[in-house]
Amino acid sequence: MNWLVRLFARTEPTLSTASPRDAAALAALHAASFNRGWSEHEFEQLLTDRSVVTDRATSGRRNVGFILSRRAADEAEILSVAVARAWQGRGLARRLLDLHLRRLAGLGLRAVFLEVDEANTPARRLYARAGFREVGRRPGYYARSGGKGALVLRRDLV
Ligand SMILES: CC(C)(COP(=O)(O)OP(=O)(O)OC[C@H]1O[C@@H](n2cnc3c(N)ncnc32)[C@H](O)[C@@H]1OP(=O)(O)O)[C@@H](O)C(=O)NCCC(=O)NCCS
């Protein structure tokens, strides 16, 4: 079994579209990444919602990352991004975000928005490198979960 673990540890995760069958795995990943997790049922609802676009990263059979956004008219909001701790700092979120933005552009969307905790350095660096710019602030927005204010970011797709 160890040879299998070593093999997958070397292989770059594969990116693909998530389906409702990923609900349990994505709920577990989300719960490990955020103070308030979303339940498996919430993920099932999101993953069956036609306005929701979700990409996942898998290593072997394990879900090791995902990004999820909701479309409305010609815009989308990124609702969540997470990468399993063991895979962080290796460019996986960047790959997921690049793919996701290309998919959203391919759907004809013109802009993407998101909110990020001012204190979340990895996420802020991720979005800055992908060309997001600040368009608003919500002071104290994440204070109850131990964070700071929220930055509202926007990235044009056209
Ligand atoms: C944010 C998150 C998705 C980034 O995933 P990742 O795969 O580690 O990100 P990447 O390896 O693609 O790196 C993205 C940027 O973050 C930086 N980064 C990664 N880990 C970091 C750390 N621990 N401290 C500081 N910067 C870090 C990278 O250097 C890179 O920036 P750069 O391109 O300027 O060098 C991941 O940290 C995570 O899942 N966090 C918990 C959930 C979360 O906060 N989601 C975002 C909510 S808005």
The ligand as an SDF file (V2000), in Angstrom:
LIG
                    3D

 48 50  0  0  0  0  0  0  0  0999 V2000
   -6.1090   29.8600    0.2320 C   0  0  0  0  0  0  0  0  0  0  0  0
   -5.7350   28.4490   -0.2160 C   0  0  0  0  0  0  0  0  0  0  0  0
   -6.8870   27.8830   -1.0510 C   0  0  0  0  0  0  0  0  0  0  0  0
   -4.4560   28.5250   -1.0850 C   0  0  0  0  0  0  0  0  0  0  0  0
   -4.1790   27.2190   -1.5780 O   0  0  0  0  0  0  0  0  0  0  0  0
   -2.7150   26.7760   -2.0410 P   0  0  0  0  0  0  0  0  0  0  0  0
   -2.8560   25.6230   -2.9670 O   0  0  0  0  0  0  0  0  0  0  0  0
   -1.8450   26.6110   -0.8720 O   0  0  0  0  0  0  0  0  0  0  0  0
   -2.2480   28.0740   -2.8670 O   0  0  0  0  0  0  0  0  0  0  0  0
   -1.0560   28.1530   -3.9090 P   0  0  0  0  0  0  0  0  0  0  0  0
    0.0030   27.1560   -3.5640 O   0  0  0  0  0  0  0  0  0  0  0  0
   -1.6220   28.1290   -5.2910 O   0  0  0  0  0  0  0  0  0  0  0  0
   -0.4720   29.5910   -3.5990 O   0  0  0  0  0  0  0  0  0  0  0  0
   -1.2360   30.7640   -3.7850 C   0  0  0  0  0  0  0  0  0  0  0  0
   -0.4920   31.9340   -3.1630 C   0  0  0  0  0  0  0  0  0  0  0  0
   -0.5600   31.8390   -1.7520 O   0  0  0  0  0  0  0  0  0  0  0  0
    0.7550   31.8560   -1.1960 C   0  0  0  0  0  0  0  0  0  0  0  0
    0.7380   30.9990   -0.0190 N   0  0  0  0  0  0  0  0  0  0  0  0
    0.4230   29.6980    0.0430 C   0  0  0  0  0  0  0  0  0  0  0  0
    0.5060   29.2690    1.3170 N   0  0  0  0  0  0  0  0  0  0  0  0
    0.9110   30.3440    2.0490 C   0  0  0  0  0  0  0  0  0  0  0  0
    1.1680   30.5430    3.4340 C   0  0  0  0  0  0  0  0  0  0  0  0
    1.0380   29.5600    4.3310 N   0  0  0  0  0  0  0  0  0  0  0  0
    1.5220   31.7900    3.8340 N   0  0  0  0  0  0  0  0  0  0  0  0
    1.6530   32.7980    2.9570 C   0  0  0  0  0  0  0  0  0  0  0  0
    1.4090   32.6770    1.6280 N   0  0  0  0  0  0  0  0  0  0  0  0
    1.0450   31.4490    1.1930 C   0  0  0  0  0  0  0  0  0  0  0  0
    1.6360   31.3320   -2.2880 C   0  0  0  0  0  0  0  0  0  0  0  0
    2.9840   31.7520   -2.1320 O   0  0  0  0  0  0  0  0  0  0  0  0
    0.9950   31.9500   -3.5150 C   0  0  0  0  0  0  0  0  0  0  0  0
    1.3370   33.3120   -3.6440 O   0  0  0  0  0  0  0  0  0  0  0  0
    2.4300   33.7910   -4.7100 P   0  0  0  0  0  0  0  0  0  0  0  0
    1.9170   33.3090   -6.0400 O   0  0  0  0  0  0  0  0  0  0  0  0
    2.4280   35.2760   -4.5640 O   0  0  0  0  0  0  0  0  0  0  0  0
    3.7130   33.1180   -4.3210 O   0  0  0  0  0  0  0  0  0  0  0  0
   -5.4130   27.5030    0.9900 C   0  0  0  0  0  0  0  0  0  0  0  0
   -4.4920   28.1560    1.8240 O   0  0  0  0  0  0  0  0  0  0  0  0
   -6.6500   27.1130    1.7950 C   0  0  0  0  0  0  0  0  0  0  0  0
   -7.3440   26.1520    1.4610 O   0  0  0  0  0  0  0  0  0  0  0  0
   -6.9130   27.8680    2.8710 N   0  0  0  0  0  0  0  0  0  0  0  0
   -8.0790   27.5860    3.7280 C   0  0  0  0  0  0  0  0  0  0  0  0
   -9.3680   27.9900    3.0550 C   0  0  0  0  0  0  0  0  0  0  0  0
   -9.3410   29.4470    2.6140 C   0  0  0  0  0  0  0  0  0  0  0  0
   -8.9000   30.3360    3.3330 O   0  0  0  0  0  0  0  0  0  0  0  0
   -9.8630   29.6890    1.3850 N   0  0  0  0  0  0  0  0  0  0  0  0
   -9.9380   31.0270    0.8010 C   0  0  0  0  0  0  0  0  0  0  0  0
  -11.1720   31.7250    1.2850 C   0  0  0  0  0  0  0  0  0  0  0  0
  -11.4250   33.2440    0.4220 S   0  0  0  0  0  0  0  0  0  0  0  0
  1  2  1  0
  2  3  1  0
  2  4  1  0
  2 36  1  0
  4  5  1  0
  5  6  1  0
  6  7  2  0
  6  8  1  0
  6  9  1  0
  9 10  1  0
 10 11  2  0
 10 12  1  0
 10 13  1  0
 13 14  1  0
 14 15  1  0
 15 16  1  0
 15 30  1  0
 16 17  1  0
 17 18  1  0
 17 28  1  0
 18 19  1  0
 18 27  1  0
 19 20  2  0
 20 21  1  0
 21 22  1  0
 21 27  2  0
 22 23  1  0
 22 24  2  0
 24 25  1  0
 25 26  2  0
 26 27  1  0
 28 29  1  0
 28 30  1  0
 30 31  1  0
 31 32  1  0
 32 33  2  0
 32 34  1  0
 32 35  1  0
 36 37  1  0
 36 38  1  0
 38 39  2  0
 38 40  1  0
 40 41  1  0
 41 42  1  0
 42 43  1  0
 43 44  2  0
 43 45  1  0
 45 46  1  0
 46 47  1  0
 47 48  1  0
M  END
$$$$
